[in-house]
Amino acid sequence: MSGLKVLVTGASGFVGRHLVAALLARGCQVRALARDRQKLAAMPWAGAVEQVVADVHAADTDIASLVDGVDALAHLAWPGLPNYKALFHFEHNLMADYRFIKGAVGAGVPQVMITGTCFEYGMQSGPLDEQTPAQPSNPYGLAKHSLRLFLESLQQQVPFTLQWARLFYLHGAGQNPNSLLAALDRAIDAGDAVFDMSAGEQLRDYLAIEDAAASLAALLQRREFSGVVNCSSGQPISVRALVEQRVRERGSMIRLNLGHYPYPAHEPMAFWGRTSACNNYWEQNMGHELYRVMDLPVLQNRTFADAHSARASACADMVLVQDEKSGLIFNQAFDPDKLSYDSDYQNEQAHSAQFQRHLQDVEGIIARHFKDRELIEVGCGKGYFLELLRERGYRITGIDPAYEGDNADVIKAPLPVAWACRPMPWYCAMCWNISPTRGRSWRRWPRPTRVGRSTSKCRASTGSSSIAPGSMCSTSM
C-alpha cells in the first residue's frame, strides 16, 4: 500500500533504522523521529525522510504536531536497554509511553504499532505463540505487558488499531555491541584466540533484523489487523550452534571457551516463538520476497472508452512473497479496494487458436502429474479450461469473481483468505496470470516445484494471482 505515511519513533535505533528502510522500499512516506540529531542525520536514508528531533517522553513535547498528517505510528523508542532488570522500565518508561501514545491517538492517529518483547512470556519454556498467557518475570517484560493492557483499555474509550509485535532475538547491522554475535565478530576482527561464552546449550529464537523489519513493515500495511504477533523465526537453535555457525561463516579458528559465563537467570533454558492459528497469515511475512514492481495497472483485461481513461486507470504495487512452509506465493501489497469487476472487464482468450493449443499443452502437463487428483483453478475466467478438463474426467472447481456463466462448479468470488492461509485440500492449484520469474531458473526458489514448466500467460497485473508452476497457490491478497 504505497503512500502510507508512518511516524517511526526510535528511528536511529537498531530496529528503527531497518524499519525505516523497509517502509521506504514499500513506497511509504516516513517521518523519522529520534533524540540525537547527528545520529539521525547520519542514517543512509536521511535524505529520503522527514527528520524530527524530539524526546517523546518529555513533558513539554507537542504530540499533536509530531503526529500531524500521519496514517500510522510505529513506536519503537524505549530507553534503557539492555538493562532488563532496572525498575525505571515501569517507574518511568511505562507511564511516559502511555502518555505519548494516548496523546497520539487523541490527536487522530488511527493505527499504532508497538514493539513488545518475548520477555512478556517470562520463564515459560518451549514454543510460545500469541495465545500463551503473558507471565513477565523481569521489570522490562512487566512494563511492556502492562503498557499493552493499558492501551487495550484505552481502545474501549477511543477506538484505534493496536498492533503489538513481540520481538524475539534479533541480530544484524547496528545491534548492541555487547550482544552475542556482535561481541563474537569483534573478537574475530581483533584476532583473539579465545571467545568466552556460556556452555551454549540454551535454545533461542534468532531472526535477522532485515527479516524482522520486513515483517513489521508488512504488518503496518495490513491496516485492518489488530492484535498480538510474534516477530520470530519459529526455529529454535542452540546458542552454541549459532556461534559455531558464525565462526564457520567468518572462516575463523577462534576457540570457544564454553562454560566461562553462567546461564542468564532472567531467561528459561529453551524457548522460541510460534505463530498461533488465528494469526497464521503473519507467518507468510517471514517468507522470501521474489519480485517487486510498483505502479502496475490493476486490471490487464479491462476495456476503456478512450485513451485518456485507459491512462488514468488504477495502478497499484506488486510484492510477491513465497511462504517458507506451504510454498504459497501471494502479493503482499494487494489492495482489494482497487479492484472492480464489471461489464468492461473481459479476460477470455479461448477464442484464440494459439491459446487453445497452449491449453492443450497445459492439460498434458496436468495429466502427467495430477491425473485422478482434485484440482482448483484460481482465476478461471469464463470457465473454458475448467469445462475442457471436466469433459476429460477431471474433478475441478473454479474460482473467479468476474465469472459470468452459470456453471455450479465455479465459485464467483475471490479466493477466501482462510483457504490461502493454510494448506489447501487440492493436489494442484492452477493460476493464470503473472509469472514474474519467466526465464529464470526455478532452482533459485526456496521450495522445489512439482512441474518444471510455467503454465501462465505471463500477464502483469496487481489484481492477479501467482504461482510457482505446479506448487500450491494463493490469490494476491
N, C-alpha and C positions, 0 to 999 in steps of 0.2 A: 504494500500500500504506500506508494510514493506520496510525498507531500506532507506526511505526518510530522508535526513539529514537536520535539521532545526536549524538555529540560532535564539535563543529566547533572545531578549533584555528585561531588567527588569525581569529577571528570578527569582529573590528572592522576587519580589513584590507579592501582593495579587493574582492577576490573573496569573502572570508568574509561580509561584510555582505549581499551579494546572495544568496549560497548559503543563508544562514540564512532570509532572506525567502522564497526559493523552496521550501525544505523546509517551512516553516510553512504556505505556501499549499497544499501537498500533504497536509496533515494530520499531518505528522511532529512528534514531540517533539524539542526541541533543547536540548542543554547547550552553551552558547556560552562558549568559553574565550578569554581574551585577557590580555595582561600589564598593560594600562592600565585601571584600574578606571573612571576618569572617561570615557574614550572608549567603553568598553563600555556604561556606563550611559546614554550619550547616543544610542545606536542607536535607531532608530524602533521596533524590535521588542523592546526591552529588557524590557518587562513581560510578554512572551509566552514567554520562555525562562528556563531555569535558568542564571544567570550564575555563572561561575567565573573568578577572577583567579589566574593561575599562570603560571610560566615552565616550559614542558615540557623545556627544555634544562638546567634547574637540577639539580645532582646530588642534592639532597635532596627533589625532588618526589615525592610519594606517587602514583605512576602508577596503582596499583590503585584508589585512591579516586577518581581522576579519571574512570576508565572504568567504575566500578561501575554496573551496570544498563543499559549502553548496548548497542544492537544493532550499531552500526557506528561507525567512526571516520573522519571526513573531516579529513585532516591537511593544512592549508594553510599553517601557520606556517613561515616561513623568513626569518630576519633578514638584513639587509644589502643588500637590493635597492634600487635597480637597479645596484649596482656588480657587474657580471658578471665582472670580471677579478680580484677580490680572492681571495687564497689562503685566507681563512678559510672559504670555502664548503666546501672539502674538509678543511681542517685542523681545523675546529671543527663546522660545521653537519652534515656528513655523519655523523660518529660519534655526535653528540648526538641526531640524528634517529633513527638506527638503534637507539640505546639506548632511546629513548622508545617507538618502535613495537614493538620486541621485548618491552618490558615490558607494553605494552597487550595484545599477542597472548597473552603468558604469563598475563595476568590474565583471559583468557577472551573477548576481543573476536574475533568470528568473521569480521568483514569490515572491511577497511581500504581507503579510497580516498585516494590521494595525488595532488597536482598536480605533474606534471613540467613540462617546458619544451620548446619547439620547438628550443632550442639544443642539445638532445641529438643532433640531426641534424647539427650542426656546419656546415661550409661547403658542404654539398651543395645543389645548385640544382634548380629545377623543382618539380613536385608530389611531395610526400613523404607516403607512407602508413605505417601501423604496421609494415609488412614491410620498410621501408627500414632498413638497418643503422644503428645509432647510431654516430656519429663525432664526439663532442663536441670542440670546439676552444677552449673557454674554461673557467675553473675552475667556474663555476656549472653549465654543462651537464655537465661531467665529474662533479661531485658528485652531481647528480640521477641521472645514468645509473648511477653506482656504487651509489647507495642502492637503486635498483631491483634491481640484480644481487644485492646483499646480501640483500634481502628475498626474492627468489626462492630463494636458498639456504636462508633461514630456513624457507620453506614446506616444504622437504623434511624438516625436523625437527619443525615444529609446523604442521600444515595449517591454512590460513586463506585466505579470499578476498582477493586483492590486485587492486585496480582502479587502474590508472595512467593518469591523464588528462593528456596533453601539451598545455599551453596555448600558443596562438599569441598574436597581438597583440590584447589586449582593450582596450576603451575604454568610458567611461561615467562616471556619478557616482561620485566617490571615488577616481578614478585619480590616479596620481602627478602632482603639479602641474607637474613638468618634462617630462612626456610630451608628444608632438607636439600632439594635439588640445587638451589642457588648456592648453598654452602659447599656442596659437593663440586660443583663447577668451579667455584673459587679455589678450592683445594687442588683440583686438577690443573687449573691455569697457573697456580703458584708452584707447581712441580712437587707438591707434598708426596711423601712416600706412603703415608697412612691417613685414613679418614676415620675419625672416631664417630661411632653411632651406637644406637641401641642394638639389641640382638636381632631386630628386624622381623620378628615373627608376626607382628600385628598386621591385620588385614585392613586396608583402607580403600577408599574410592577416589582415584585421581583422575582429573579431567583437564585437558589442555585449555588454556584460557581462551584461545581462538574459538574452540567449540562452545565453551560456556557463553562467550559474548554473542555468538551467532544464535544460540538458543534464547538468550534474553531479548535480543532484537526481534526474533520471531514472535516471542511472547507479547511484546509490546504491539506488534502488528495485528495480533488477534484480540481486537479491542473488546469483543464481547465476552472474553473469558475472564472469570473472576474466581479466585481460589488459590490454593497452595500447590506449588510444583517443586519437585526435587530437581535441582540442577546438578546432575551427577552422570557418571558414565554407566552406572549399573553393573560394573565389573569389579569385583574385589581383587586386589593384588597385594602381596606382602610387601612391606617396606623394603625388606632385603632384596626381593626380586626387582623392585623398581630401581633401587640403587645399582644393582648389578647390571641392569639393562642400560642405564645411563653410562656406566663405566665402559661397557662394550661399544656403545654409540660413539663415545669420545675416543676410543682406541687407547685408553689409559691402562697403566699397570699398577695404579694405586691399590694399596691393600686395605681392606675393610677391617677395622678394629671393632668387631661385633661385641656387644655387651658392655661397651665403655660407659654408656649412659643408661639409667633405669628407664623403664617404660613410663610414659606420662600418666599421672594419677587422674587427670580430668577426662580421659578417653577410655572407652571399652577396648578390649583386645581385637575385636573383629566386628566391623560394621561397614555397610555400604548402602548406597541409595538404590531404590527401585521406584518405578512409576506405577501407581495403582491403576486398576482397571478403569476407573472413572476419568482418569487423566491420561489414558493410553495414547491419545493423539500426540501428546507432547514428546513422547519417545521419538517420534519421527523427526523432530527438530535436531536430534543428535545424529541424524543420518548424514550422508555425503551430498554436498551440493555438486550437481553435474553440469548445470548450464544456467546462464543468466543473461537476459536481454531486457532492455527497458523500452517502454512505449511501443508495443506491438498493437496492431489492430485487434480488437477483441473478437470480432466475428469475421472469418475469412470468406464466408459464402453469402453475405448479405448484399442485396441489390439496393441501389440508390437512384433517386430521380435525376440527379445531376452530379457533375464532378465536384462542385463545391461541397455538397452534402457528404460525398464519399471522403473527401479530405478532412472533413470536420468530424468524422465518426469517432466513437470512443476508442481510446487506447489504454493499455494497462501493462503491467510488468509480468515477466515470467521468470521464476526462480525454481528450477526443477531440482528436487531433493529426493534421494533414494533412502528409504528406511533400511537400517542395517539388519533388522530382524526379519521382516517379511519380504523385503525386496521391492516393496511398493514405491512407485515414483509419483510425485504429485507436485503441483505448482504451489509453492509455499506462499506466494504473493497473490493468490487468487482472490478476486473481489466479486462476489456473485451479484452485487448491485449493478455492475456494468453490463450484465447480460440481458438481452431482450430478444426472445424467440417469437417472431410474429410472421405475418404473411410475406414479408420481404426477405426472410431468411430461407435460402434454398441450398441444401447441401447434397442433393442427389447427383451422383456421377455415373450411375449404372447405364445410362443411355450411351455411354462411350464404349465402342467395341474394344478399344485398347484397355480400358479399365475392366471390362468384363473378363478379358484374358488374364489380367492381373489377379482378379478374384479367383479364377480357376487355379492359378499358381498357389494362392494362399490356401485354398481348400486342400491342395495336395500336401502342403506343409502340415496342416491340421490333421489330415488323415494319417500321416506318418507318425505323429507324436501324440495325438489326443483322440484317436478313434475310440468310440464307446465311452467317452467321458462327457460329463455335463459341462456345458460352455455358457459363458455370458459375453455378449458383445456390448461394450460400452461405447455409445455414440453410433447407434445402428442406422441413423438417418431415416430413410423411408422403408427400411426393412428388406431391401433387395437381397443382400448377402445372407441375412438371417433365414429368409424363406428358401433360398437356394440350399442352405445347409439342412434345413428341416426336410426338404424333399429328398435329400440323400441320407436321411436316417439319423441325423444328429439331434441330441437333446440340447436346446439352446434357448436362452432368454435374452431379449434385447432391452437396452435402456437408452432412451434419448428424449430429452424434454421437448425437442422440436418434431417428434414423430407425428404424422398426420393421418395414419391409417387406423384400422380397427382390429389389428391382429392382437389377440388376447395374450400372446407370448411377448409382447413389448410393453415395458413399463414407461409411461410417458412422464418422466421426472428425472432430475439429476440423480446420479448415484448417491444413495444415502450415506451420510458421514459415518454412521455406525458401521456400515459394511467396509468402508475404506480404511477404517482404523483397526481392523482385525483381519486375520487370515480368512479368506473367503472360501465358501464350500464348493466352489467350482475348480476344476483342474486347469482350465485355460481361460484367460480373460483377454479378449481382443480389443484393441484400441486403435482408432482410425485417424489420428490427427498427427501431432508433431513427433518427429524423430530427430532431435537436435544433434545426435551423435553420428549421423549418417556419414560414412567414410572413415569412421574411427574404429579402432579395434574394440570389440566388446570385452576383451580380456582386461581392459582397464577398469571395468565396473567392479564394485566390491563384491558382487554376487555373481556366480555363473548363471548364464541364461539357458533355457531349455531348447531354444531354437536359434540357430545361428544366422538367420536372415531376417531382416526387418519386413514387417507386413504393413507398414504405414504408408500414407500418401504424402508424408513429408510436408504437411501444411504448417505454417507458423501462425498460431493464434493463441492468445492467452485464455480463451474460453474453451480450450481443447483439453483432452485427456492425454496421458503419456504413458508409455510402457517400454520396458526393455523387452525385446521380442521373445515371446514365449513365457515370460515370467508373469506373475500376478500383477494387476494394475489397479490404480485408483483414478477417479476423476480429479481434475485440477481444482482442489478445494482451497 
